[in-house]
Amino acid sequence: MVLVSGGSKCGKTSLIHRCAHWLKDHPPAGHQVGITNLTRDDAKGASIDVRMRDVWKRLLHELRFSGIFERHELDLLSEQIDEPPVQAYDTLSRLLRPKSWILVLLLPQSSVAEELVRFGHLAAEPNLLFFTETSYEGVARDGVRLLSPDAPPLWLSVGTLDVEDGWAYLSHFVADGSSPAVTEETMRKVVQERNLGVQPMTVTGLQRLMRGMWQYAVEHGKTDLTFEDFMTYAYRTAEY
């Protein structure tokens, strides 16, 4: 299992999708990778048992359209609906192995360590890879501690941006000259000033800011954006 933790709007979900699709494009030799998005939380606030059963039901629905399994195999998986999760996912794993398929499951966000632990043990089955996230560092820490050493997850912690991260992100978009010019010095200063406030810069915040700045540049006929332009826009929109 891969567990991603971090505050709200810091890019946890984006990171999970990037990792999953990287694996799909670079599968282990002789294997294919299928991604099933189960992040929609239809059982929010329910018990862990109800939430895990809801995930299994939605997984069964998605697998019917995946093209991985034959009809009789789908029927066998459907029969696991009332069985313990460990048996259901064991059956899924056993069906995947001879097909050389790896199934990547993107799970709903967790807010309690016990849920992470229970999914983490299921992810120990061969040919299954779970991605999940939590906004609570304490929950992530407890989940990792309880899972180790039997089924240790890979824990990725996402935080706010450092001063050099703004330019690392933006340089990919302004290099071809199709966007208004912004210097590295300006971006470092923008992120540095933002991080002095009560809401440090996250990747989502940076994306939202730059969308607004491109529109600002169009409206004012600017081909170069200075730090003063960022301040003018920020005060206008109460971003800082």
N, C-alpha and C positions, 0 to 999 in steps of 0.2 A: 504494500500500500504506500502511496505517496500522499503525505499530509502537508497541506499548505496553510500557514497561519499568518495573520496580520490584521491590521485595523480595517475599518470600513473604507471601501473605494481605493484600496492601495494596489489593486491589480491581481488579487489571488485567482479569480476565475479566469482572467486572461492568461495568466501563467500556466494554469492547468490545461487549458485548451492548446496552448502552444506546445507544451510538453507532449501531450497526447498525439497531436498531429505530427510532431517531429518523429515520434516512434512509428507512426503509421508510414511515414516516408522513408524510415530507416529501420525496417524490421530485422530481427535476428535471421540469420541465414536459414532459408527453407521454410519460413513462416510468413503468414499474412496477419495483419492487425486490423481488427474491427473496433470502432469506437461507438459506444452507446451512451447517449447523454440522458442521465437520470437526475439532473440537478433540480428540476422542477419539484418543489416541496408541497405535495398535496396533503401530507399528513402532519403539517407543522403543529407543534404543541401536543401531539399524541404521544402515547407511550413508545418506548423503543421497539417493542415487539410489533406494534401496529405500523410504525414507520418502516421497519425492515420488511414486513410483509407487503407494504405498499410499493417499496422499491422492487421487490421480486415480481409483483404483478405487472408493473410498468416495463420491467426487463423482458418478461415473457411477450408482452405486446410488441416491443421493438424487435425482438428476435424473429418474429414471424415475417418481418419485412427485410431481414438482413441477408437472406440468401445463403446462410451458413449451414442451416440444418434442413434435413428432410422432414416430411410430414410426421412420420412415426416418431422421430426424435423430438419434435416440438410437442407431440402428445405426451411423451414421457416426461418432458420438463413440466408440462402443465399439471401432471399428476403430483408434482412435488409441492403444490401450493399450500397444503396443510401439513407438510412434513417440517421437521426442524430445519432451520437455515443451513446448518452444517451438512445435512444430507442433500439438500437442494443444490447447493453450490458444488458439492462433490460430484453429483450427477452431471452438472454443467461442465465441470472440468474434465470428466472422463469422456464426454462427447467431443470436446474440443481437441484433445490430445492427438487422436489419429488423423484429424483433419489438418494438423499443424497450424491451427488458428490461435492467436492470442486475443482475448477479449478485454478491452479497456473499458471500465465502467466509471463514468463520472457521476459521483454520488452527491446527494443534497448536503448542504452545509450542516455541520454538527455543532451542538452547543453543550454537550455533556461528554465526558471522557469515556463513559461506559459504552456509548454507541460507537465511538472510534475503535475501542478495543474489540467489540464484537465483530465489526466489519473487518478489522485488521486480521483476526484469526481466520476469517473466511478467505481473505486474500492470500493466505498461505497455500491455497490449492494451486497446482500447476496450471499454466496457461491463462490465469486471471490476474489482472492488474487493476487495482482500485485507486482512483484519485478522489480525495475529499478535502474539505477546507473548514476552517473555523476562525472566527474573529476573536477568540479568546486564547491568549497565550497560555494561561493556566490550564485550560482544557487540553491544549496540544501537549503541554509538558507532562501532564498526568497520563494522557493516553500513550505517549511514547514510553514513559516509565513502566506502565503496566504491561505493555506489549513486549518489551525487551526482557530477556533475550530470545524468547520463543519465536516471535514473529515481528522483529523490529521494522518499523516503517522508515521510509526516507522522509525526513522532516525538512521542509523548506520554509523559512520565515521571511516574509516580505514586509519591508518597512517603508519609511518615507525616503524621498530622494536626497542625495548629497549634492553639493554644489556642482560637481562635474557631471552628474547624471542628466541634467537638463540639456546640456549640449550634446552628450552622447546620444540622446533620443532625437533631438531636433536636427542634428547634422545630416541625418538620413534624408530629410525632406527638403532642405535648402541647398543641398550641394549641386543640384542640376539647374538652379537658377529659376525654377518655375514658381517659387514662392518668394515673398519679400525677404530681403537680406537681413539676417540677425547675426551679430558677432558672438563668438564664444564668450568674450568678456561680459557682454550684456546678459547672456543666459545665466552665467555664473552669479551675477549680481542679482538677477531676478529671483533665482532659487534661494540665494542666501538671505535676501530680504524676506521672502515668504516664510522661511524656516524660523525667523525671529518671532513670528506671530503665533497665535493659538492653534492654527491649523497648518502644520508644515506641509510642504509640497509632496503630493503623491503623484503617481503616473496618471491616474484618472484626472486629478486636478490640473496637471500639466496639459493633458489633451484638451480639456475644456477651455483652459486659458488660451491655448494656441488657436483653437477654432475661432474664439472671439477676436484674437489679434489679427487673424487673416481677414476677417470681416471688417475690422477697424481699418486695416490698411486699404482695403478696397474703397471704403466709404470716404477716406481722406486722401486717396490717390498717392499713397506712400509706397515706395519701392525699398526703403530701408526703415527698419524699426529700431528705435533707440530705447534705452532704459526709461527715459522720460515718457515715451509712448506707452510703455507697459504701465507706468504709474498712472498716467491719465486714464487709461482704460480700466485699471484696477479700482481707482477711486470712483469712477463712474458706475461700475457694476458691484461695488462693495466686496471685491474679491479679497482684499487685504484687511 
